[in-house]
Amino acid sequence: MARKVFSSGLSAQARSSAVVQPSTAAPGVSQILAGTGITVDPKPGTGIVKVTATGGAGDVVGPGSSSIFFNVQSYGAVNGSGQTSTVQTANANAINAAIAALNANGGGTLYFPGGGVGIYYVNAAISSITVPCTVLGDGRDCTKVQQSNASEALKIDTVYSVTLRGIALQTTGGTSSCTITASSVPPYYNGGSIIDACSFIGGTNSINLNVAGIMVSKSIFTQGTNGVNITNVVSLDKGGGTFVNCTFDGSTTGVLAYVDGLKFDHCLFQGGGWGFTWQHTNGQVSADLWFTGCQFEDFASGACEFNGPATSGRLTRVIIADCEFEPGGNCQYIDFSPSAYGAWVDNLVISGSDFSPKDAGNYTVSCVKLYRCVCVSILGNVFWADTNQTGVYVDASCSNGSCGSTNRINGGGTLLVNNGGFVTT
């Protein structure tokens, strides 16, 4: 009985051959895979691939399956250093041909083999991927697409489910190395897209995410004005996004978000002005921003700010737990200061976190600044503050909160300036 072979089970050699290829490349595939225990027999023009494991009669994998590989090298793309402008244009054309075949097939895996330098230099716009698919490299340190044109290295549009794994994307001339935009038609905006072990480099935003329900892990976002720009205003029923073990390093902001339903678990925010910025629009009611086990360091303006230009709105359920804050200078750690006191924040918990500057100095700001916050619990934290600094500043616009003796202050500063009637026992 045949065993079905999925994309995650193929070796790098098998992935380089298990493709829907141009007809001239098809005849030698079985010989290439000899000795691997896997035979792949593409049927040019049909979108059908026959995958046979040793001792089996074969499985037929139909159009749209992620088991169908579209190897960009099979369409003429080459990787390496010192590529001429002509080669870069040819690379863009080859990648676009592979994407066209992927789109026409209704899905599959777009594969960028590594090896050697592993960089695919392109200098022309890359076509949009418009079908559910997997984009696969041989590791972000082995496979990179580098775009010098004023556009993305990769663009995924109106797709409800996509996986990016083991690839680096960089732009040196565009506004973003990658843009992912989900379908706006229910229920496709909640398709559970995945980004795993990737790097996104350069641009105004190293990546633009206009998608709900995404899972991002072990990925790096760097050298952009903002590491991640999450632009889609999603409500809780559409799902937000989860980021695990990621690094955000933007020159201005690590993550710029206009959404709710976001969870950050053991992530590193560093460099730039703010580590994380959340902004709301007029009348927006947002919920559920979670930070657990995260580290914020070397920021110039502050770690987290929650604000916006609006005159109304609400943010509810913000959890900051077991995090570490190490600013690089005289800056705010956490700032709940909506412009013109526009938005209310309720159900805020800050617990078990360490607020300690990397270098001791004469700091004059508070570690946590609260405006228009209600139902607040601040417990079990350690604040470092010198004689000019406050651990927690509570404005008179706040109410119904507690910041008591479970918190500790080091450095001779004041633990709490309480203008909002918080409980302090």
C-alpha positions as CSV (number, residue, x, y, z in Angstrom):
1,M,0.0,0.0,0.0
2,A,1.3,3.4,-1.0
3,R,2.2,6.0,1.6
4,K,1.4,9.6,0.9
5,V,4.4,11.9,1.1
6,F,3.8,15.4,2.4
7,S,6.0,18.4,1.8
8,S,7.3,18.4,5.3
9,G,8.7,14.9,4.9
10,L,10.7,15.5,1.7
11,S,14.5,16.0,1.9
12,A,16.1,19.1,0.3
13,Q,17.0,16.9,-2.7
14,A,13.5,15.7,-3.1
15,R,12.1,19.2,-2.8
16,S,14.4,20.4,-5.5
17,S,12.8,17.9,-7.9
18,A,9.3,17.3,-6.7
19,V,7.8,20.1,-8.8
20,V,5.3,20.9,-11.5
21,Q,8.0,21.8,-14.0
22,P,8.2,23.0,-17.6
23,S,7.7,20.0,-19.8
24,T,11.3,20.0,-21.0
25,A,12.4,19.3,-17.4
26,A,10.0,16.5,-16.6
27,P,11.6,13.3,-18.1
28,G,14.6,13.1,-15.7
29,V,12.8,13.5,-12.4
30,S,12.6,9.8,-11.5
31,Q,16.3,9.3,-12.0
32,I,17.1,12.3,-9.9
33,L,15.2,10.8,-7.0
34,A,16.6,7.3,-7.4
35,G,17.9,6.1,-4.1
36,T,15.7,8.3,-2.0
37,G,12.8,5.9,-1.8
38,I,10.6,8.5,-3.5
39,T,9.5,8.8,-7.1
40,V,7.8,11.9,-8.4
41,D,6.3,11.8,-11.9
42,P,5.0,15.3,-12.9
43,K,2.3,15.4,-15.6
44,P,3.0,18.7,-17.4
45,G,-0.1,20.8,-18.1
46,T,-2.3,18.7,-15.8
47,G,-1.5,20.0,-12.3
48,I,-1.2,16.3,-11.2
49,V,1.9,14.8,-9.6
50,K,2.2,11.1,-8.9
51,V,4.2,10.5,-5.7
52,T,5.3,6.9,-5.0
53,A,7.1,5.6,-1.9
54,T,9.1,2.4,-2.0
55,G,6.9,-0.6,-2.3
56,G,3.8,1.4,-3.1
57,A,1.5,1.7,-6.1
58,G,1.4,5.5,-5.9
59,D,-0.8,8.4,-4.7
60,V,-2.2,11.0,-7.0
61,V,-2.0,14.5,-5.6
62,G,-4.4,16.9,-7.2
63,P,-4.3,20.6,-8.0
64,G,-4.0,23.0,-5.1
65,S,-2.2,20.5,-2.9
66,S,0.8,21.8,-0.9
67,S,2.6,18.6,-1.9
68,I,3.1,20.1,-5.4
69,F,6.4,22.0,-5.5
70,F,7.2,25.0,-7.7
71,N,10.9,25.2,-7.6
72,V,12.0,28.7,-8.7
73,Q,15.3,27.3,-10.1
74,S,13.3,25.1,-12.4
75,Y,11.9,28.3,-14.0
76,G,15.4,29.8,-14.4
77,A,16.1,31.6,-11.1
78,V,19.7,31.5,-9.8
79,N,21.2,32.4,-6.5
80,G,24.7,33.8,-5.8
81,S,26.7,37.0,-5.2
82,G,27.7,39.6,-7.7
83,Q,24.7,39.2,-9.9
84,T,24.4,41.6,-12.8
85,S,21.3,43.7,-13.5
86,T,20.4,41.4,-16.4
87,V,20.6,38.4,-14.1
88,Q,18.5,40.1,-11.4
89,T,15.8,40.9,-14.0
90,A,15.9,37.3,-15.2
91,N,15.5,36.2,-11.6
92,A,12.4,38.3,-11.2
93,N,10.9,36.9,-14.4
94,A,11.7,33.4,-13.3
95,I,10.1,33.8,-9.9
96,N,7.1,35.4,-11.5
97,A,6.7,32.5,-13.8
98,A,6.8,30.1,-10.8
99,I,4.2,32.2,-9.0
100,A,2.0,32.3,-12.2
101,A,2.1,28.5,-12.2
102,L,1.4,28.3,-8.5
103,N,-1.6,30.6,-8.9
104,A,-2.9,28.8,-11.9
105,N,-2.7,25.5,-10.0
106,G,-4.7,26.9,-7.1
107,G,-1.9,26.4,-4.6
108,G,1.1,24.4,-3.8
109,T,4.6,25.1,-2.4
110,L,6.8,27.8,-3.8
111,Y,10.3,26.6,-3.1
112,F,13.5,28.7,-3.0
113,P,16.5,26.3,-2.7
114,G,19.5,27.4,-0.7
115,G,23.0,26.5,-1.2
116,G,26.1,28.6,-2.0
117,V,25.4,32.3,-1.2
118,G,21.7,31.5,-1.2
119,I,20.6,35.0,-2.2
120,Y,18.2,35.5,-5.1
121,Y,18.8,39.2,-6.2
122,V,15.9,40.8,-8.0
123,N,15.4,44.3,-9.4
124,A,11.9,44.2,-10.7
125,A,8.4,43.8,-9.2
126,I,7.4,40.4,-8.0
127,S,3.9,39.2,-8.8
128,S,1.3,38.7,-6.1
129,I,0.6,35.3,-4.8
130,T,-3.2,35.0,-4.8
131,V,-3.8,31.4,-3.6
132,P,-3.4,29.5,-0.3
133,C,0.2,28.1,-0.4
134,T,3.5,27.5,1.4
135,V,6.6,29.6,0.6
136,L,9.6,27.5,1.6
137,G,13.3,28.1,1.9
138,D,16.1,26.0,3.3
139,G,16.5,28.3,6.4
140,R,16.6,32.0,6.8
141,D,20.4,32.0,6.9
142,C,20.5,29.9,3.7
143,T,17.8,31.3,1.5
144,K,17.1,35.0,0.9
145,V,15.2,37.0,-1.7
146,Q,16.6,40.5,-1.9
147,Q,14.7,43.2,-3.8
148,S,16.3,46.5,-5.0
149,N,13.2,47.7,-6.8
150,A,10.7,50.0,-5.1
151,S,8.5,47.0,-4.1
152,E,8.3,44.0,-1.9
153,A,10.5,40.9,-2.2
154,L,7.2,38.9,-1.7
155,K,3.6,40.0,-1.8
156,I,0.6,37.8,-0.8
157,D,-2.8,39.2,-1.6
158,T,-6.4,38.2,-0.8
159,V,-5.2,34.8,0.6
160,Y,-7.0,33.2,3.6
161,S,-4.2,30.7,4.5
162,V,-0.5,30.9,3.8
163,T,2.7,29.5,5.4
164,L,6.1,31.1,5.2
165,R,8.9,29.0,6.5
166,G,12.7,29.2,6.5
167,I,13.3,32.2,4.3
168,A,14.7,35.7,4.5
169,L,13.0,38.6,2.6
170,Q,14.8,41.9,2.2
171,T,14.1,45.2,0.4
172,T,16.6,47.9,-0.2
173,G,14.3,50.2,-2.2
174,G,10.7,49.4,-1.2
175,T,8.5,50.3,1.7
176,S,8.3,46.7,2.9
177,S,10.1,43.4,2.4
178,C,6.8,41.5,2.5
179,T,3.0,42.3,2.6
180,I,0.4,39.8,3.5
181,T,-3.2,40.8,3.0
182,A,-6.0,38.4,3.8
183,S,-9.3,38.0,2.1
184,S,-12.0,40.2,3.4
185,V,-14.7,37.6,2.7
186,P,-15.9,35.7,5.8
187,P,-14.8,33.2,6.9
188,Y,-11.6,33.4,4.9
189,Y,-10.0,36.1,7.1
190,N,-9.5,33.6,9.8
191,G,-7.5,30.9,7.9
192,G,-4.7,30.5,10.4
193,S,-1.7,31.7,8.4
194,I,1.8,30.8,9.7
195,I,5.2,32.4,9.6
196,D,8.0,30.3,11.1
197,A,11.7,30.9,11.3
198,C,11.8,33.7,8.8
199,S,13.6,37.1,8.6
200,F,12.1,40.3,7.2
201,I,14.6,43.1,6.5
202,G,14.4,46.7,5.4
203,G,11.7,49.1,4.2
204,T,9.5,51.5,6.1
205,N,7.9,48.4,7.6
206,S,9.9,45.2,7.5
207,I,6.6,43.5,7.1
208,N,3.0,44.6,6.6
209,L,0.3,42.3,8.0
210,N,-3.3,42.9,7.1
211,V,-4.5,39.6,8.2
212,A,-6.2,38.0,11.2
213,G,-5.5,34.7,13.0
214,I,-1.8,34.6,12.2
215,M,0.8,32.6,14.1
216,V,4.3,33.9,14.0
217,S,7.2,32.1,15.6
218,K,11.1,32.3,15.8
219,S,11.2,35.1,13.3
220,I,13.2,38.3,13.1
221,F,11.9,41.7,11.9
222,T,14.7,44.3,11.5
223,Q,16.2,47.3,9.8
224,G,12.9,48.9,9.0
225,T,11.4,52.1,10.4
226,N,8.9,49.7,12.0
227,G,9.6,46.1,12.5
228,V,6.0,45.0,12.0
229,N,3.1,47.1,10.9
230,I,-0.2,45.4,11.7
231,T,-2.7,47.5,9.8
232,N,-5.9,45.5,9.8
233,V,-8.4,46.6,12.4
234,V,-9.8,43.3,13.4
235,S,-12.4,42.6,16.0
236,L,-12.1,39.8,18.5
237,D,-14.4,37.4,16.6
238,K,-12.0,37.5,13.6
239,G,-9.0,36.6,15.8
240,G,-5.8,38.6,16.1
241,G,-2.3,37.2,16.1
242,T,0.2,35.4,18.2
243,F,4.0,36.0,18.2
244,V,6.3,33.5,20.0
245,N,10.1,33.9,20.4
246,C,10.3,36.7,17.8
247,T,12.7,39.7,17.7
248,F,11.4,43.2,16.7
249,D,14.1,45.8,15.9
250,G,12.8,48.9,14.2
251,S,14.5,52.2,14.0
252,T,11.3,53.9,15.1
253,T,9.0,51.2,16.5
254,G,9.4,47.5,16.9
255,V,5.6,46.8,16.4
256,L,3.1,49.3,15.3
257,A,-0.4,47.9,15.8
258,Y,-3.9,49.2,15.1
259,V,-5.6,45.9,16.2
260,D,-6.7,43.8,19.1
261,G,-6.4,40.2,20.0
262,L,-2.6,40.2,19.9
263,K,-0.4,38.0,22.1
264,F,3.4,38.3,22.5
265,D,5.1,35.4,24.3
266,H,8.9,35.5,25.1
267,C,9.6,38.1,22.4
268,L,12.5,40.6,22.3
269,F,11.7,44.3,21.5
270,Q,14.9,46.4,21.0
271,G,16.3,49.5,19.5
272,G,14.5,52.4,18.0
273,G,12.1,54.8,19.7
274,W,9.3,52.6,21.1
275,G,9.3,48.8,21.4
276,F,5.5,48.5,20.9
277,T,3.0,51.2,19.9
278,W,-0.8,50.6,19.9
279,Q,-3.0,53.3,18.3
280,H,-6.7,53.4,18.0
281,T,-9.2,55.1,15.7
282,N,-12.2,57.1,16.7
283,G,-14.8,55.0,18.5
284,Q,-12.8,51.8,18.3
285,V,-13.4,49.3,21.0
286,S,-10.4,46.9,21.2
287,A,-9.6,44.0,23.5
288,D,-6.9,41.6,24.5
289,L,-3.3,42.7,24.3
290,W,-1.0,40.2,26.1
291,F,2.7,40.4,26.8
292,T,4.2,37.4,28.7
293,G,7.9,36.8,29.4
294,C,8.9,39.5,26.9
295,Q,12.1,41.6,27.1
296,F,12.3,45.3,26.1
297,E,15.7,46.8,25.9
298,D,17.8,49.7,24.4
299,F,14.7,51.8,23.4
300,A,15.1,55.6,23.2
301,S,11.5,56.8,23.8
302,G,9.8,54.0,25.7
303,A,8.9,50.3,25.8
304,C,5.1,50.3,25.3
305,E,2.8,53.1,24.4
306,F,-0.9,52.9,24.1
307,N,-2.4,56.0,22.6
308,G,-4.0,57.5,19.5
309,P,-5.4,60.6,17.9
310,A,-9.0,59.7,18.6
311,T,-11.4,61.5,20.9
312,S,-13.2,58.3,21.9
313,G,-12.7,54.6,22.2
314,R,-11.8,51.9,24.6
315,L,-9.1,49.3,25.1
316,T,-9.9,46.5,27.5
317,R,-7.9,43.6,28.9
318,V,-4.2,44.4,28.7
319,I,-1.9,41.9,30.4
320,I,1.8,42.6,31.0
321,A,3.3,39.7,33.0
322,D,6.8,38.4,33.8
323,C,8.4,40.9,31.5
324,E,11.8,42.7,31.7
325,F,12.4,46.3,30.9
326,E,15.9,47.7,30.3
327,P,15.7,51.1,28.6
328,G,18.8,52.7,27.2
329,G,18.2,56.2,28.6
330,N,15.9,58.6,30.2
331,C,12.7,57.3,28.8
332,Q,9.3,56.0,29.6
333,Y,8.8,52.3,30.2
334,I,5.0,51.9,29.8
335,D,2.9,54.9,28.8
336,F,-0.9,54.8,28.8
337,S,-1.5,58.4,27.6
338,P,-4.1,58.6,24.9
339,S,-4.0,61.9,23.1
340,A,-6.4,64.5,24.6
341,Y,-7.4,61.8,27.1
342,G,-9.4,60.2,24.3
343,A,-9.5,56.5,25.1
344,W,-10.4,54.6,28.3
345,V,-8.3,51.6,29.3
346,D,-9.9,49.1,31.6
347,N,-8.9,45.7,33.0
348,L,-5.2,46.4,33.1
349,V,-2.8,44.0,34.8
350,I,0.9,44.5,35.3
351,S,2.5,41.8,37.3
352,G,5.8,40.0,38.1
353,S,7.9,42.3,35.9
354,D,11.3,43.9,36.4
355,F,11.7,47.6,35.5
356,S,15.5,48.2,35.7
357,P,17.6,50.6,33.5
358,K,20.6,49.1,31.8
359,D,22.7,52.0,33.1
360,A,22.1,53.8,36.3
361,G,21.5,57.5,35.8
362,N,19.5,60.6,36.9
363,Y,16.2,59.6,35.4
364,T,13.3,62.0,35.8
365,V,10.4,60.0,34.4
366,S,8.1,57.4,35.9
367,C,8.4,53.7,35.0
368,V,4.6,53.3,34.4
369,K,2.4,56.3,33.6
370,L,-1.4,55.9,33.7
371,Y,-4.1,58.2,32.3
372,R,-7.8,57.3,32.1
373,C,-7.2,53.8,33.3
374,V,-9.8,51.9,35.4
375,C,-9.9,48.4,37.0
376,V,-6.1,48.3,37.3
377,S,-4.0,45.7,39.2
378,I,-0.2,46.3,39.7
379,L,1.4,43.6,41.8
380,G,4.6,41.8,42.4
381,N,6.8,44.1,40.3
382,V,10.3,45.5,40.9
383,F,10.8,49.1,40.0
384,W,14.2,50.9,39.9
385,A,13.9,54.6,40.5
386,D,16.3,57.2,41.7
387,T,15.3,60.1,43.9
388,N,13.9,62.0,40.9
389,Q,11.9,59.1,39.6
390,T,8.6,57.4,40.3
391,G,7.7,53.7,39.9
392,V,4.1,54.3,39.0
393,Y,2.4,57.6,38.3
394,V,-1.4,57.6,38.5
395,D,-3.3,60.5,37.0
396,A,-6.5,61.8,38.6
397,S,-8.5,60.5,35.6
398,C,-7.8,56.9,36.8
399,S,-10.0,55.0,39.3
400,N,-10.6,51.6,40.8
401,G,-7.1,50.3,40.9
402,S,-4.5,48.8,43.3
403,C,-0.8,49.2,43.6
404,G,0.3,47.8,46.9
405,S,3.0,46.4,49.0
406,T,3.7,43.4,46.8
407,N,5.6,45.8,44.6
408,R,9.2,46.8,45.4
409,I,11.1,50.0,44.7
410,N,14.9,50.2,44.5
411,G,17.2,53.2,44.0
412,G,15.6,55.6,46.5
413,G,12.7,56.8,44.4
414,T,9.0,56.9,45.1
415,L,7.0,53.8,44.4
416,L,3.7,55.5,43.7
417,V,2.3,58.9,43.0
418,N,-1.4,58.2,43.5
419,N,-3.8,60.9,42.2
420,G,-6.5,58.4,41.3
421,G,-7.4,56.9,44.7
422,F,-5.8,53.5,44.1
423,V,-5.7,51.0,46.9
424,T,-2.2,50.8,48.3
425,T,-2.3,48.1,50.9
